[in-house]
Amino acid sequence: MNLRTIRQRVVPLAVTEGAGVTVHRGIGTPALRNLDPFLMLDHFGSDDPDEYIAGFPEHPHRGFITFTYMLDGHMEHRDSMGNRGDLRPGGAQWMKAASGVIHSEMPRQSEGRMRGFQLWINLPAVEKMSPPAYQEFAAAAIPEVTDANAHVRVLVGEHAGQTGAIRDPHTDVLYLDVQLAPGANFARALPDAHSAFVYLFEGEARLADDTLATHTLTVLGDGDAVAIQAGSEGARFILVAGKPLREPIVQYGPFVMNTREEAEQAMADYRAGTLVRAG
């Protein structure tokens, strides 16, 4: 077993999105443009409704998947496919934008905490112009693995005999929400060739004798396994891994294609009102 160590620590950059909502971006900044196949990771969270109530009105996507995981709060999703989603605590949505989607994500609460993550996952070239699709799962549909020391929610991929509600056939994504008791250990195998990161958002933890910084994206180095130990307050983090596509990435805002011409065409289609394809 070759344990992974810390390759890079990325302090998320505060970015204004939607109608004025501040998110904290760990992937998709000058410090870490992408982590193939991952294009962006945003962590959003606030107890102040003035900081999230404006939400994310209609906006376009093409060429990738968005995966949103709600920790706290209530958000409504609507899109050009006719889907209307109801995201509540512990729930998740998987939207394959592919050839083109216009959607909105708007708060359905006027007080309390709104907190979660959105991850962008690249699509291979052969899938970028395929039909879009949408999946949504309530908290009760997410498999969980629990023992005296750990509580693991299996959102995507497989863990300890449980298969997540969502499986990605292109990049074999693993996405776990792990909560550890004080001093507890967590370990699991990871394919050596897969990109992987940890985002600690509660408590304290160590990885390979290095401290994991809270609210910091930690990129893992090479290896076939990861081991994390919680501190005296316990810990909660997401562990995400995926198979790199190793294809060119050309991004123009919400459009991620393989060539400049394809990205420019996406922008032109959106301006012309033809981003969303009939049928």
C-alpha positions in Angstrom: 0.0 0.0 0.0 1.4 3.4 -1.1 -0.3 6.1 0.9 -1.0 9.4 -0.8 0.5 12.5 0.6 -0.3 16.2 0.2 0.7 17.6 -3.2 -0.9 21.0 -3.0 -3.0 23.1 -0.6 -5.3 25.6 -2.2 -7.0 28.3 -0.2 -10.4 28.9 -1.9 -10.9 32.3 -3.6 -14.0 34.3 -2.8 -16.0 34.7 -6.0 -19.3 36.5 -6.7 -21.7 34.3 -8.7 -25.4 34.4 -9.6 -27.2 37.5 -8.5 -24.5 38.4 -5.9 -23.8 35.3 -3.9 -20.3 34.8 -2.6 -18.9 31.3 -3.1 -15.4 30.0 -2.1 -13.8 28.4 -5.2 -11.1 25.8 -4.6 -10.8 24.5 -8.2 -11.1 26.9 -11.1 -8.8 29.7 -10.0 -5.3 30.8 -10.9 -3.9 28.6 -8.1 -5.6 25.5 -9.6 -7.2 25.9 -13.0 -8.5 22.3 -13.0 -7.7 18.9 -11.6 -8.6 16.7 -14.5 -11.5 15.6 -14.7 -12.6 18.2 -12.2 -13.1 21.7 -13.5 -14.5 23.6 -10.5 -15.3 23.2 -6.9 -17.4 25.9 -5.1 -18.2 25.8 -1.4 -21.1 28.0 -0.4 -22.3 28.7 3.1 -23.8 31.4 5.2 -26.2 31.9 8.1 -27.1 35.4 6.7 -30.0 35.3 4.2 -28.8 38.7 2.7 -25.8 36.8 1.5 -27.7 34.0 -0.4 -31.3 35.1 -0.9 -30.7 36.5 -4.5 -29.6 33.0 -5.6 -28.5 31.9 -9.0 -31.0 33.0 -11.7 -31.1 31.5 -15.2 -27.7 30.8 -16.6 -26.3 28.4 -19.3 -23.9 25.5 -19.4 -22.4 23.3 -22.1 -19.9 20.5 -22.2 -19.7 19.1 -18.6 -21.6 17.9 -15.5 -22.6 19.9 -12.5 -23.0 18.0 -9.2 -24.6 19.9 -6.3 -24.6 18.5 -2.7 -26.7 20.3 -0.1 -25.5 20.2 3.5 -28.0 22.7 4.9 -30.8 24.7 3.4 -33.5 24.5 0.7 -32.8 25.3 -3.0 -35.1 24.9 -6.0 -33.7 23.9 -9.4 -35.5 24.6 -12.7 -34.1 24.0 -16.2 -34.7 24.1 -19.9 -35.4 20.3 -19.9 -38.5 21.0 -17.9 -37.1 19.6 -14.6 -38.1 21.2 -11.3 -35.8 20.0 -8.5 -36.3 20.4 -4.7 -32.9 20.3 -3.0 -33.0 19.9 0.8 -30.4 19.0 3.4 -28.4 15.9 2.5 -29.8 15.8 -1.1 -27.9 15.9 -4.3 -28.4 16.7 -8.0 -26.5 15.5 -11.0 -27.0 17.6 -14.1 -25.4 16.5 -17.4 -25.4 19.8 -19.3 -23.8 18.2 -22.4 -25.1 20.0 -25.6 -26.7 22.8 -23.6 -28.9 23.6 -20.6 -30.2 26.8 -19.1 -31.1 26.5 -15.4 -31.6 28.4 -12.2 -30.9 27.5 -8.6 -32.9 29.7 -6.2 -33.2 29.6 -2.4 -36.5 28.5 -0.9 -35.9 29.8 2.6 -35.7 33.3 4.0 -33.7 32.5 7.1 -31.3 29.9 8.5 -28.1 28.4 7.1 -27.5 27.6 3.4 -24.5 25.4 2.9 -23.2 23.0 0.3 -20.8 22.2 -2.6 -21.0 22.4 -6.4 -18.5 20.3 -8.4 -18.0 20.6 -12.2 -17.0 17.3 -13.8 -15.7 17.3 -17.4 -17.3 15.2 -20.2 -15.2 13.4 -22.8 -15.3 15.0 -26.3 -17.6 12.3 -27.6 -20.2 13.3 -25.0 -20.0 17.0 -25.0 -22.8 17.5 -27.6 -24.9 14.5 -26.4 -28.5 15.2 -25.0 -28.6 16.7 -21.5 -30.0 14.8 -18.5 -30.9 15.4 -14.9 -31.0 13.3 -11.7 -31.9 14.3 -8.2 -31.8 12.3 -5.0 -33.2 13.2 -1.6 -31.1 12.5 1.6 -32.9 9.2 2.2 -31.7 7.9 -1.2 -28.0 8.4 -0.4 -26.4 5.1 1.0 -24.6 5.4 4.3 -22.0 3.3 6.1 -21.8 3.8 9.8 -19.8 2.3 12.7 -18.6 3.5 16.1 -15.9 5.8 14.6 -17.2 7.0 11.2 -20.3 8.0 9.3 -19.8 7.9 5.5 -22.4 9.1 2.9 -21.7 7.5 -0.5 -22.9 10.1 -3.0 -21.1 8.8 -6.1 -19.2 5.6 -6.6 -18.7 2.7 -4.2 -17.6 2.4 -0.6 -17.6 -0.5 1.9 -20.1 -2.5 -0.2 -22.5 0.4 -0.8 -23.0 1.9 -4.2 -23.9 5.6 -4.5 -27.2 6.7 -6.1 -25.1 8.2 -9.0 -22.4 6.5 -11.1 -20.3 8.2 -13.7 -19.3 5.8 -16.6 -16.8 8.3 -18.0 -14.6 9.3 -15.1 -15.5 6.8 -12.4 -16.0 9.5 -9.9 -15.9 8.7 -6.1 -17.6 11.3 -3.9 -17.8 10.6 -0.1 -19.0 12.8 2.8 -17.0 11.4 5.8 -17.7 12.3 9.4 -15.2 11.0 12.0 -15.3 10.8 15.8 -12.5 12.4 17.8 -9.2 10.5 17.1 -10.8 8.1 14.6 -9.1 6.8 11.5 -10.4 6.5 8.0 -8.7 4.7 5.1 -9.6 3.5 1.7 -8.0 2.4 -1.6 -7.9 4.8 -4.5 -6.8 3.9 -8.1 -3.3 5.2 -8.5 -4.0 7.0 -11.7 -7.0 8.9 -10.4 -6.9 12.6 -9.4 -8.1 13.1 -5.8 -8.7 15.8 -3.3 -10.0 16.3 0.3 -11.9 19.3 1.5 -12.1 19.5 5.3 -15.0 21.7 6.4 -15.5 20.8 10.1 -13.1 19.9 12.9 -9.5 18.9 12.6 -7.6 16.1 10.8 -4.2 14.9 9.6 -3.2 13.1 6.4 0.2 11.4 6.1 1.5 13.2 9.2 0.5 16.6 7.8 -2.3 18.8 9.1 -5.3 19.3 6.9 -6.3 23.0 7.0 -10.0 23.7 7.4 -11.8 25.2 4.4 -8.8 24.5 2.2 -8.8 22.2 -0.8 -6.0 19.6 -0.4 -4.8 17.9 -3.6 -3.5 14.4 -3.0 -0.3 13.1 -4.6 0.3 9.7 -6.2 -0.5 6.5 -4.4 -3.1 3.7 -4.2 -4.7 4.6 -0.8 -5.5 7.5 1.5 -5.5 7.5 5.3 -6.9 10.3 7.5 -7.0 10.7 11.2 -9.5 13.0 13.0 -8.3 15.4 15.7 -9.7 15.9 19.2 -12.8 17.6 17.9 -13.6 15.0 15.2 -13.7 15.9 11.5 -15.9 16.1 8.5 -14.7 16.3 4.9 -15.5 15.3 1.4 -13.1 12.9 -0.4 -13.4 13.1 -4.2 -11.5 11.2 -6.9 -11.9 10.6 -10.6 -10.2 9.2 -13.7 -8.5 12.0 -15.8 -9.8 12.4 -19.4 -6.5 13.8 -20.6 -8.2 15.8 -23.3 -7.8 19.6 -24.1 -9.8 21.9 -21.9 -11.0 25.2 -23.4 -13.3 27.1 -21.0 -15.3 30.3 -21.7 -17.2 30.9 -18.5 -20.0 28.3 -18.3 -18.9 26.5 -21.5 -16.2 23.9 -21.4 -15.2 22.4 -24.8 -12.1 20.9 -26.4 -11.2 23.7 -28.9 -11.5 27.4 -29.0 -13.8 27.2 -32.0 -16.2 24.9 -30.1 -16.2 27.3 -27.1 -16.9 30.3 -29.3 -19.7 28.4 -31.0 -21.3 27.7 -27.6 -21.2 31.4 -26.8 -22.6 32.3 -30.2 -25.4 29.7 -29.8 -26.3 31.1 -26.4 -26.5 34.7 -27.8 -28.6 33.5 -30.7 -31.0 31.6 -28.4 -30.0 28.2 -29.9 -27.9 26.7 -27.1 -30.7 24.5 -26.0 -31.5 22.0 -28.8 -34.9 20.7 -29.6 -35.6 17.0 -29.1 
